[in-house]
Amino acid sequence: MAQNPYVHLGWNPVPGQPGEVAKLRTQLANSANALQTAYEKIDKLLGESSFWEGDAAVGFREALDGDLPKYMKDAHTSLTQAAGHLGTWHDGLTSRRELAHKYDAEAADHKGDLKTANSRHEAAQKDPDLKLAGRTFTEGPELEAAQARLNAANDRLSDAVTAVNNAQGALDAVMRKARELEGTHEAEARALATALKDSTKNLAPEEPGWLSKALSWIGDNLTNILSVLAAVAGLLALLCTGPFGIAMLLAAGALSLATMASRLSDPKVRESLKDGVTKGEFDADFWENSVGLAGDLLGAVPGLGAVSRGLNGAIRSTINASEAVSAGQFLGRFADDTVTAANRITTAGSYNPVGNWVAQAAGGSQAVRVGMDYVSPVAGVLTSSYGLAAENIDALDSDAGKNTATGVDAARAGLFDGPAAFSIVRNTAAALR
């Protein structure tokens, strides 16, 4: 916190640094001048290009003409106005700071006077002659002398009280002026803010169109969007057969890896994970991010298994080939073997202990067993969709909702996706031997 330069007032009624304001004003003025120079050069080039004909000339004029010169001119006007407002604020700030220093000096003097007056008042109260009022004297010179001494002591006490009141009144008056100065300063600051805002009115380009807004929204919600897409692709891989199901299996793996990369690229996520590991801060954010990363990794396992087995098959085929294999042939074998491996993964299924237990409890029903395979993918679509919706709909954004979604995802990972991923990794490892 910056030190208060008005120690006798006790607070800073006019916060602000004239030097910083002057520096910003200079920067705005320089920027305005640069825009003006650029505008003049573009205008000159457009004028000189009138003698230039052909497609190149038309392209040149289209590149420089249109809204660009207008925006540059308007921006110059805006920055010039803003620099002028800051100049006015700088002068007013400097003047008010000088007045605040004057009040601070007066406050110091009045505090000194008040201290002196209080000391005088304390001494006058202790004057022994004041005690004469309670004593009895015989009439004559002795009584007259005592009365004179008592009157003098009372006069000194009265003068001391008057001095205290006067000093306190003067100090209160300068403090009141300082408060009024503070009010003026705040009013001027609000006026400056309004003036700076008005300086850009109708001067900036139009607001971004729907495409720009859509791209911005996607960037802000990329992790949640990828998570939803990965969950939907995983569900479609289970629902569909043939080439489309295989494509969805590979897409789910790629989208899960993309979700993980997007999640880890967020500094807040990395900081939350770091605090949990190094400081033991296992809060809701830590568990949400940890479970999310675990889910991303488990969702990528089927696709990674297929790609690993496909790459292994392509390498072995190339090694055992009787003649040289081109890059195109290698990639073709890699694609074919990956699709074959993905088809094996989708048709073979994966180990699902919870599904087996439930099916056995239901009398060994195959329909129940198959239905249990859909529990985790469907729940994944629901929790990921909730995460995306909660980020954009205030009514859905609650700690209870997020914690519930995290709990569901953790249960999916531990009871369904984890064992399934282990089964795929085990089978893949066996195939790579």
C-alpha positions as CSV (number, residue, x, y, z in Angstrom):
1,M,0.0,0.0,0.0
2,A,1.3,3.5,-0.9
3,Q,2.3,5.7,2.0
4,N,-0.2,8.5,2.8
5,P,1.5,11.8,2.0
6,Y,-1.0,13.8,4.2
7,V,0.0,12.4,7.6
8,H,-1.6,15.2,9.6
9,L,-5.0,14.9,7.8
10,G,-4.8,11.1,8.4
11,W,-6.0,10.0,4.9
12,N,-5.4,10.9,1.3
13,P,-8.3,12.9,0.0
14,V,-6.9,13.2,-3.6
15,P,-5.5,9.8,-4.6
16,G,-3.7,9.8,-7.9
17,Q,-0.2,10.3,-9.4
18,P,0.1,13.2,-11.8
19,G,3.3,11.8,-13.3
20,E,1.6,8.5,-14.3
21,V,-1.4,10.5,-15.7
22,A,1.0,12.7,-17.7
23,K,2.8,9.6,-19.0
24,L,-0.5,8.0,-20.1
25,R,-1.6,11.2,-21.8
26,T,1.6,11.4,-23.7
27,Q,1.2,7.8,-24.9
28,L,-2.3,8.4,-26.1
29,A,-1.3,11.6,-27.9
30,N,1.6,9.8,-29.6
31,S,-0.7,6.9,-30.6
32,A,-3.2,9.5,-32.0
33,N,-0.4,11.2,-34.0
34,A,0.8,7.8,-35.4
35,L,-2.7,7.0,-36.5
36,Q,-3.1,10.4,-38.1
37,T,0.2,9.9,-40.0
38,A,-0.9,6.4,-41.2
39,Y,-4.2,7.7,-42.3
40,E,-2.6,10.5,-44.3
41,K,-0.2,8.1,-46.0
42,I,-3.1,5.7,-46.9
43,D,-5.1,8.6,-48.2
44,K,-2.1,9.8,-50.3
45,L,-1.5,6.3,-51.6
46,L,-5.1,6.0,-52.6
47,G,-4.9,9.3,-54.5
48,E,-1.7,8.3,-56.3
49,S,-3.0,4.9,-57.2
50,S,-5.7,6.6,-59.4
51,F,-3.2,6.6,-62.2
52,W,-2.6,2.9,-61.8
53,E,-4.9,0.6,-63.7
54,G,-5.4,-3.2,-63.9
55,D,-6.3,-6.0,-61.6
56,A,-3.4,-5.3,-59.3
57,A,-4.4,-1.7,-58.9
58,V,-8.0,-2.7,-58.1
59,G,-6.8,-5.2,-55.5
60,F,-4.5,-2.6,-54.0
61,R,-7.3,0.0,-53.7
62,E,-9.7,-2.6,-52.3
63,A,-7.2,-3.5,-49.6
64,L,-6.7,0.0,-48.4
65,D,-10.1,1.5,-49.1
66,G,-13.4,0.8,-47.3
67,D,-13.7,0.9,-43.6
68,L,-10.0,0.9,-42.7
69,P,-9.3,4.6,-43.3
70,K,-12.5,5.5,-41.4
71,Y,-11.6,3.4,-38.4
72,M,-8.2,4.9,-38.3
73,K,-9.5,8.4,-38.5
74,D,-12.2,7.7,-35.8
75,A,-9.6,6.0,-33.6
76,H,-7.4,9.1,-34.0
77,T,-10.3,11.3,-32.9
78,S,-11.1,9.0,-29.9
79,L,-7.5,8.9,-28.7
80,T,-7.1,12.7,-29.1
81,Q,-10.2,13.3,-27.1
82,A,-9.1,10.9,-24.4
83,A,-5.7,12.6,-24.2
84,G,-7.4,15.9,-23.8
85,H,-9.6,14.6,-21.0
86,L,-6.5,13.2,-19.2
87,G,-4.7,16.5,-19.6
88,T,-7.6,18.3,-17.9
89,W,-7.6,15.6,-15.2
90,H,-3.8,16.0,-14.7
91,D,-4.1,19.8,-14.2
92,G,-7.0,19.4,-11.8
93,L,-5.3,16.6,-9.9
94,T,-2.1,18.7,-9.5
95,S,-4.1,21.7,-8.2
96,R,-6.1,19.5,-5.8
97,R,-2.9,17.9,-4.5
98,E,-1.4,21.3,-3.8
99,L,-4.6,22.3,-1.9
100,A,-4.5,19.0,0.1
101,H,-0.9,19.7,1.1
102,K,-2.0,23.2,2.2
103,Y,-4.7,21.7,4.3
104,D,-2.3,19.1,5.7
105,A,0.1,21.9,6.8
106,E,-2.8,23.8,8.4
107,A,-3.9,20.6,10.2
108,A,-0.4,20.2,11.6
109,D,-0.4,23.8,12.9
110,H,-3.9,23.4,14.4
111,K,-2.9,20.1,16.0
112,G,0.1,21.9,17.5
113,D,-2.1,24.7,18.8
114,L,-4.6,22.2,20.2
115,K,-1.8,20.3,22.0
116,T,-0.5,23.6,23.5
117,A,-4.1,24.6,24.5
118,N,-4.8,21.3,26.1
119,S,-1.6,21.5,28.2
120,R,-2.5,25.1,29.2
121,H,-6.0,23.8,30.1
122,E,-4.6,21.0,32.2
123,A,-2.3,23.4,34.0
124,A,-5.1,25.9,34.6
125,Q,-7.3,23.1,36.1
126,K,-4.5,22.3,38.6
127,D,-4.0,26.0,39.7
128,P,-4.1,25.9,43.5
129,D,-5.8,29.3,43.6
130,L,-9.0,27.5,42.4
131,K,-9.2,25.8,45.7
132,L,-9.6,29.2,47.4
133,A,-13.3,29.0,46.5
134,G,-13.9,26.6,49.3
135,R,-12.2,28.5,52.0
136,T,-13.5,31.2,54.4
137,F,-11.7,34.5,54.9
138,T,-12.4,37.4,57.2
139,E,-13.4,40.6,55.6
140,G,-10.7,42.9,54.8
141,P,-7.4,42.8,52.9
142,E,-7.1,39.0,53.3
143,L,-10.5,38.4,51.7
144,E,-9.9,40.9,48.9
145,A,-6.5,39.3,48.1
146,A,-8.0,35.8,48.1
147,Q,-10.9,36.9,45.9
148,A,-8.5,38.5,43.4
149,R,-6.3,35.4,43.2
150,L,-9.5,33.2,42.7
151,N,-10.8,35.5,40.0
152,A,-7.4,35.4,38.2
153,A,-7.3,31.6,38.3
154,N,-10.9,31.4,36.9
155,D,-9.9,33.8,34.2
156,R,-6.9,31.7,33.3
157,L,-9.1,28.6,33.2
158,S,-11.7,30.3,31.0
159,D,-9.0,31.5,28.6
160,A,-7.6,28.0,28.4
161,V,-11.0,26.5,27.6
162,T,-11.5,29.2,25.0
163,A,-8.1,28.4,23.5
164,V,-8.9,24.6,23.4
165,N,-12.3,25.3,21.7
166,N,-10.7,27.7,19.2
167,A,-7.9,25.2,18.3
168,Q,-10.4,22.3,18.0
169,G,-12.7,24.4,15.9
170,A,-9.9,25.4,13.5
171,L,-8.8,21.8,13.2
172,D,-12.4,20.7,12.5
173,A,-12.8,23.4,9.9
174,V,-9.7,22.3,8.0
175,M,-10.7,18.7,8.2
176,R,-14.1,19.7,6.8
177,K,-12.4,21.4,3.9
178,A,-10.4,18.3,3.2
179,R,-13.6,16.2,3.1
180,E,-15.1,18.6,0.7
181,L,-12.0,18.4,-1.4
182,E,-12.3,14.7,-1.4
183,G,-15.9,14.9,-2.6
184,T,-14.8,17.2,-5.4
185,H,-12.0,14.9,-6.4
186,E,-14.4,11.9,-6.5
187,A,-16.9,13.8,-8.6
188,E,-14.1,14.9,-11.0
189,A,-13.0,11.2,-11.3
190,R,-16.5,10.1,-12.2
191,A,-16.7,12.9,-14.7
192,L,-13.4,11.7,-16.2
193,A,-14.6,8.1,-16.5
194,T,-17.8,9.3,-18.3
195,A,-15.8,11.5,-20.6
196,L,-13.3,8.7,-21.5
197,K,-16.2,6.4,-22.2
198,D,-18.0,9.0,-24.3
199,S,-14.8,9.6,-26.3
200,T,-15.2,6.1,-27.8
201,K,-18.9,6.4,-28.5
202,N,-19.8,5.7,-32.1
203,L,-16.1,5.6,-33.0
204,A,-15.3,2.0,-32.6
205,P,-16.1,-0.7,-35.2
206,E,-19.3,-2.6,-34.9
207,E,-19.5,-5.4,-32.4
208,P,-18.3,-8.8,-33.6
209,G,-20.7,-10.8,-35.7
210,W,-22.2,-14.1,-34.8
211,L,-19.3,-16.1,-36.2
212,S,-16.7,-14.2,-34.1
213,K,-18.9,-14.6,-31.0
214,A,-19.4,-18.3,-31.8
215,L,-15.6,-18.8,-32.1
216,S,-15.1,-16.9,-28.9
217,W,-17.6,-19.1,-27.1
218,I,-16.0,-22.2,-28.4
219,G,-12.6,-21.0,-27.1
220,D,-14.0,-20.2,-23.7
221,N,-15.7,-23.6,-23.4
222,L,-13.3,-25.8,-25.4
223,T,-12.5,-28.3,-22.7
224,N,-16.2,-29.0,-21.9
225,I,-17.1,-29.1,-25.6
226,L,-14.4,-31.7,-26.3
227,S,-15.5,-33.7,-23.3
228,V,-19.1,-33.8,-24.6
229,L,-17.9,-34.8,-28.0
230,A,-15.7,-37.6,-26.6
231,A,-18.5,-38.9,-24.5
232,V,-21.0,-38.9,-27.4
233,A,-18.4,-40.6,-29.7
234,G,-17.8,-43.3,-27.1
235,L,-21.5,-44.0,-26.8
236,L,-21.9,-44.1,-30.6
237,A,-19.0,-46.6,-30.8
238,L,-20.9,-48.9,-28.5
239,L,-24.3,-48.4,-30.2
240,C,-23.1,-48.7,-33.8
241,T,-21.4,-51.5,-35.6
242,G,-19.2,-51.7,-38.8
243,P,-17.0,-48.9,-40.1
244,F,-19.0,-46.1,-38.3
245,G,-18.6,-47.8,-34.9
246,I,-14.9,-48.2,-35.5
247,A,-14.6,-44.6,-36.6
248,M,-16.4,-43.5,-33.4
249,L,-14.0,-45.6,-31.3
250,L,-11.0,-43.9,-32.8
251,A,-12.6,-40.5,-32.6
252,A,-13.5,-41.0,-28.9
253,G,-9.8,-41.8,-28.2
254,A,-8.6,-38.7,-30.1
255,L,-11.2,-36.4,-28.5
256,S,-10.3,-37.7,-25.1
257,L,-6.6,-36.9,-25.6
258,A,-7.6,-33.5,-27.0
259,T,-9.8,-32.9,-23.9
260,M,-6.8,-33.9,-21.6
261,A,-4.5,-31.5,-23.5
262,S,-7.0,-28.7,-23.3
263,R,-7.6,-29.3,-19.6
264,L,-3.9,-29.3,-18.8
265,S,-3.4,-26.1,-20.8
266,D,-5.5,-24.2,-18.2
267,P,-3.2,-22.6,-15.6
268,K,-5.9,-22.9,-13.0
269,V,-6.2,-26.6,-13.4
270,R,-2.4,-27.1,-13.2
271,E,-2.3,-24.9,-10.1
272,S,-5.1,-26.8,-8.4
273,L,-3.4,-30.1,-9.1
274,K,0.0,-28.7,-7.9
275,D,-1.6,-27.4,-4.6
276,G,-3.2,-30.7,-4.0
277,V,0.0,-32.7,-4.4
278,T,2.4,-30.2,-2.7
279,K,0.2,-28.6,-0.1
280,G,-2.4,-31.2,0.5
281,E,-5.2,-28.9,-0.7
282,F,-7.6,-31.6,-1.7
283,D,-10.6,-29.3,-2.3
284,A,-13.5,-29.7,-4.7
285,D,-11.5,-28.2,-7.6
286,F,-8.7,-30.7,-7.1
287,W,-11.0,-33.7,-7.2
288,E,-13.0,-32.3,-10.2
289,N,-9.8,-31.8,-12.2
290,S,-8.2,-35.1,-11.1
291,V,-11.3,-37.1,-11.9
292,G,-11.7,-35.3,-15.2
293,L,-8.1,-36.1,-16.2
294,A,-8.5,-39.7,-15.2
295,G,-11.7,-39.9,-17.3
296,D,-9.9,-38.4,-20.3
297,L,-7.1,-40.9,-20.0
298,L,-9.4,-43.9,-19.6
299,G,-11.5,-42.7,-22.5
300,A,-8.4,-42.6,-24.7
301,V,-7.4,-46.2,-23.9
302,P,-9.5,-48.0,-26.6
303,G,-8.3,-45.8,-29.3
304,L,-4.7,-45.9,-28.2
305,G,-4.9,-49.7,-28.0
306,A,-6.2,-49.9,-31.5
307,V,-3.5,-47.5,-32.8
308,S,-0.8,-49.3,-30.9
309,R,-1.8,-52.7,-32.3
310,G,-2.1,-51.2,-35.8
311,L,1.3,-49.6,-35.7
312,N,2.8,-52.9,-34.4
313,G,1.2,-54.8,-37.2
314,A,2.4,-52.4,-39.8
315,I,6.0,-52.5,-38.5
316,R,6.0,-56.3,-38.4
317,S,4.6,-56.5,-41.9
318,T,7.2,-54.1,-43.2
319,I,10.1,-56.0,-41.5
320,N,8.9,-59.3,-43.0
321,A,8.2,-57.9,-46.4
322,S,10.3,-59.5,-49.2
323,E,10.8,-56.1,-50.9
324,A,11.1,-52.4,-50.0
325,V,7.9,-50.8,-48.7
326,S,7.1,-47.2,-49.6
327,A,5.8,-44.7,-47.1
328,G,2.4,-44.9,-48.7
329,Q,2.3,-48.7,-48.4
330,F,3.4,-48.5,-44.8
331,L,0.6,-46.0,-44.0
332,G,-1.9,-48.1,-45.8
333,R,-0.9,-51.2,-43.7
334,F,-1.0,-49.1,-40.6
335,A,-4.6,-47.9,-41.3
336,D,-5.8,-51.4,-42.2
337,D,-4.3,-52.9,-39.1
338,T,-5.6,-50.2,-36.9
339,V,-9.1,-50.7,-38.2
340,T,-8.8,-54.4,-37.7
341,A,-7.6,-53.9,-34.1
342,A,-10.4,-51.4,-33.4
343,N,-12.9,-53.9,-34.8
344,R,-11.6,-56.6,-32.4
345,I,-11.8,-54.2,-29.5
346,T,-15.4,-53.3,-30.2
347,T,-16.6,-56.8,-30.9
348,A,-14.6,-58.5,-28.1
349,G,-15.9,-56.0,-25.5
350,S,-14.2,-55.4,-22.2
351,Y,-14.2,-56.7,-18.7
352,N,-17.1,-55.2,-16.7
353,P,-17.2,-56.7,-13.2
354,V,-20.1,-54.6,-12.1
355,G,-22.1,-55.7,-15.2
356,N,-21.3,-59.3,-14.5
357,W,-22.3,-59.1,-10.9
358,V,-25.6,-57.4,-11.7
359,A,-26.3,-59.9,-14.5
360,Q,-25.6,-62.8,-12.2
361,A,-27.9,-61.3,-9.5
362,A,-30.6,-61.1,-12.2
363,G,-30.2,-64.8,-12.9
364,G,-27.5,-64.6,-15.6
365,S,-29.6,-62.4,-17.9
366,Q,-27.6,-61.5,-21.0
367,A,-30.0,-58.5,-21.6
368,V,-29.1,-57.1,-18.2
369,R,-25.4,-57.7,-19.0
370,V,-25.6,-55.9,-22.3
371,G,-27.6,-53.1,-20.7
372,M,-24.9,-52.5,-18.0
373,D,-22.4,-51.8,-20.8
374,Y,-24.4,-48.6,-21.5
375,V,-24.4,-47.3,-17.9
376,S,-21.0,-45.6,-18.0
377,P,-21.2,-44.1,-21.6
378,V,-24.7,-42.7,-20.9
379,A,-23.6,-41.3,-17.6
380,G,-20.5,-39.8,-19.2
381,V,-22.7,-38.0,-21.8
382,L,-24.9,-36.6,-19.0
383,T,-22.1,-35.4,-16.7
384,S,-20.1,-33.8,-19.5
385,S,-23.2,-32.1,-20.9
386,Y,-24.0,-30.8,-17.4
387,G,-20.5,-29.4,-17.1
388,L,-20.9,-27.5,-20.4
389,A,-24.4,-26.3,-19.5
390,A,-23.3,-25.2,-15.9
391,E,-20.6,-23.0,-17.4
392,N,-23.1,-21.1,-19.4
393,I,-26.4,-21.2,-17.4
394,D,-26.2,-19.6,-14.0
395,A,-29.2,-21.5,-12.7
396,L,-27.3,-24.8,-13.2
397,D,-24.0,-23.6,-11.8
398,S,-23.9,-24.9,-8.2
399,D,-21.3,-26.6,-6.0
400,A,-23.8,-29.4,-5.3
401,G,-24.3,-30.1,-9.0
402,K,-20.6,-30.1,-9.7
403,N,-19.8,-32.3,-6.8
404,T,-22.5,-34.8,-7.8
405,A,-21.1,-34.9,-11.4
406,T,-17.6,-35.4,-10.0
407,G,-18.8,-38.2,-7.8
408,V,-20.6,-39.9,-10.8
409,D,-17.5,-39.6,-12.9
410,A,-15.3,-41.0,-10.1
411,A,-17.7,-44.0,-9.8
412,R,-17.6,-44.6,-13.5
413,A,-13.8,-44.5,-13.5
414,G,-13.5,-46.9,-10.6
415,L,-16.3,-49.4,-11.4
416,F,-16.6,-49.4,-15.2
417,D,-14.0,-47.5,-17.2
418,G,-11.0,-48.5,-15.1
419,P,-11.5,-52.3,-15.3
420,A,-12.4,-52.0,-19.0
421,A,-9.3,-50.0,-19.7
422,F,-7.2,-52.5,-17.8
423,S,-8.7,-55.3,-19.9
424,I,-7.8,-53.5,-23.1
425,V,-4.3,-52.7,-22.0
426,R,-3.8,-56.4,-21.0
427,N,-5.0,-57.7,-24.3
428,T,-3.0,-55.1,-26.2
429,A,0.1,-56.0,-24.3
430,A,-0.4,-59.6,-25.1
431,A,-0.9,-58.8,-28.8
432,L,2.3,-56.8,-29.0
433,R,4.6,-59.6,-27.7
